[in-house]
Amino acid sequence: MSRPPITGEDFPCVTVSNRYLAAHADVHISNIQDSRKVMNFVEKCPSGFWLLVATEGVMTAGYAISFPFLAIYLSTHRGLPMVWVGMFLAVSLLVASAAQFIGGEVSDVIGRRKVMVFSLALR
């Protein structure tokens, strides 16, 4: 008993994916062009920019690591009820969000560099 040859009609998903790739080939080319734009941006940035990015990353990581332990410290060592601890942490996050919004507006007026230096010194 011989089988008939396998065609694309036997596997419609294969032909659909081939048609899809043919129709969307320009997407892959634009992704390559976008990655080149990103690499050009990375190469053009001065070393001071990368120092600032690394410093901000370390500070953010340190804050993220220590933030959960602040609740334990305030509750066990300072004796605050957990309701007050939760309120304190929520308010501190809301103030941080508002400060970022205000900092963005202020940086438009007086310049980004002054705001970044001031905010890093304030932390």
N, C-alpha and C positions, 0 to 999 in steps of 0.2 A: 504494500500500500504506500504510494508516494504522496507526499504533501505538496500542496501548491507553494510557489515561492512567496516569501513574506514581503509585503508592500507597505508603504506608508499608511495606507488605509486601514491596515490591521492594528496600527498603533497611532491613533489620531493625536495623542498627546505629543508625540515626537514631531509630527508635522506642524502642530500648533506652535510648539516652542521654536521650531526653525523659522516659521513665519514671524513669530514675535521678535526673534533676534534680528531678522532681516529688517523688520520695520523699525526697530529701536537701536540700530547700530550706531546712530549719531549720538545717542545717550552715552555710550561707552567712550566715544571720542571726547565728548565734552567733560566727562569725569576725569580723563587724563589731562585735559587742558586745565581743569580746575586744580588738580593736584600740582601741576606746574606753577600755577599762580600762587598757591600756598607756599611752595618751596621757595619761590622768588621772594615772597614776603618775609619768610623766615631768614633767608640769607641777607636781606637788606636791613634787618633790625640791628641796632647797635648793641654792644655787650651790656650797656647800662640798662637797657630794656629787659634783657634776660635776667639780669641781677634782680631787678624789681619784681619780675614774675616769680623767680625762685623764692625771694624773700616773702612775698605775699602768699605763696603756696605753703611755705613752712609755718607762717603765722596762722593761716587758716586751718592747717592740719592740727597744729597745737591747740587751737581753740576748740576744734571739733572733738579732739581726744579728751580734753579736760572738761568740756561742758557737762557730760553726764555725771562726772564725779562731783561737780559743784552741788548738784541736788543731794547727793549722799552726805557731803560735808555740811551743808546748811541744815539738813535734817538731824544728823546724828551728833555732830560736834557743837552746833549752835542752838540746837533744840527748837528750831522752827517747825511748825506743823507743815505737812506736805502740801496743804492748800496754799499756804503763803509761799512755799518754795516754787510751786507751779506758777503762781501769779508772778513771782519775781522773774522766773525764766521766760515766761510769755511776754512780759513787759520789756525785758531786755532784747528779745528778738524783734519786737515791734519797733523799739527805738532804733535798733540797728537798721531795719528796713527803711524807716523814715529818714535816717541819717544818710543812707545811700541815695535816696531820691533827692534830698536837699543838696548833698554833695555834687550830684550831677548838674543841678541847676546853678550852683555856685561856680562850678568849674567852667561853665559856659560864660560866666561873667568875668572872673578873675584869672582864668587859665587852669589847665589840667595839672601842670607841674606843681604850682603852689598848693593846690588842694591835696594832691597825693603826698607831698612832703609833710604838710600839716597833719593829714590823717594818719600817716605812719608814725609821726612824732606823738600824736595823741594816744595811740594804742600803747 
